[in-house]
Amino acid sequence: MPYNRPFLKQHRWIPMSDSDNNKKATARNRKVFLGGKLRRLREDQALTQAAMATSLGISPSYLNQIENDQRPLTVQVLLKLSATYNIDLQSFSEGADERLASEVLNCLDDPLFHIGKALNSNNTSSENVDIRDLREAVASSPAFAKHFLTLYRAYSQTKHNYADLAHEIAGDEAVRAVEGPQFPYEEVRDFFYYRNNYFDDLDKAAESLFNNEGLSLGEGEAQLVHYLERSHNIRVDLVGENDGLRTFNTSRKILTLSKLLSHKQRVFQLAHQTCLLEQGDLLDSIIAEGNLSNPQSAAVCRVGLANYYAGALLMPYEQFLERAQAEKYDIERLQIHFNVSFEQACHRVSTLQRPHHKGIPFYFVRVDMAGNISKRQSASDFHFAQVGGACPLWNVHEAFATPGIILRQVAEMPDGKRYFCLARTVTRTEGGYLMPQKTFSVGLGCEIHHAPNLVYSVGCDLEDKNAAIPIGVSCRVCERTNCPQRAFPPIGKAIRINEHERDFLPYQFLPETGK
């Protein structure tokens, strides 16, 4: 069984310094200032400070101090807010702001923001971004932070397009043949990310169809074929290998599926097409909420939402959550019970965030052998890299060395949060000996306090903090200066070079001044 594999790859553990421990203790004990969120709530309710203060049973001056971050937001006030205005307490959590701040910091890794440093090397300290100031700015105006990210992505796309054009003029056929970054996919990926990878109306619509039609778990192909014919007068045909995987002829009302598709893939495509036929208005409404920048992004989003619906139809929420909890989130047993792929089951467990009936908040990620992240969704506070590669100590990379085996890892982020991380490879083939295979590493993880609810935690010492592997978002934004796997120095750190010395660590750093 997977949990009989060795627990952790044996990396050298480097004890944390007293300063690191002090930082973690400070983070745990710091007060919560969420004045910006409270002010936005009041403005959305069209209330004066006096009116809101009266409803909360506090003085207007006290409310004013909270809104200006002069006083912390107490638990009592937060509970009163929830009861009075029927809000989700999670909307006042710092997790979303932390993730947003992390993504802004990742963007600041771009050389664009270091030009000034290069021209004025004697005064680099003023150029450094203080993470505390960044968190406060994001908390005060998350909308501005999102606009910044949108602007940066547009800049990145323009820069890459310019580089591609230059290569074309130079006649570089090899570069011209390589597809550039797909900005619409990145925009849609982030839209799903900020929605915690859960769409309530779409999820319930799929569940309703499953229940109303009396569909059977794991046996949906014949039932969906019959349903499409009965409800939409659509005939489903199987075709050869050179005719595309799925094609719908709207005039003839014929849905053709490739013979190269497996049974699981055919059922998924049938569910996908059902969503496009029946949930067009709902898809339009969700896409409109995303405020996507261009029609290409909207089209990509529609495909992603239809895929989401397909997964929800094959694995209806209530039944899937109940089974997942009963099986302690054993992915292989879930994929057998629902007759889905390993990746589909992993993706589905990361979507179980229905209000008042939530599963474990997982992150879900898919990485290729070059380290490119093609999918990333999260209901947790796990931070993903926006610029550059992910941490090499993260087990999603190690999984390629042991194909088909589930790896386990207790990892600790620089902010002190620990995660229980799972990773396994998945392989796809287009059919035929000479056809190339697609191999990915699928990662799934949650905060460490959820780990006892997973079958994969059997035999693991989850309380031993010294056993946790210290990972980061990416080298450019990771503050761990004692990491032997570091590929690049972090932002704002001055490198110490001594030609007469060579240490075990790849970089040595000058001591910071003014502290």
Summary of the structure (lengths in Angstrom):
residues: 515
radius of gyration: 25.1
end to end distance: 51.4
largest distance: 79.7
contacts: 1473
relative contact order: 0.10
helix: 50%
strand: 12%
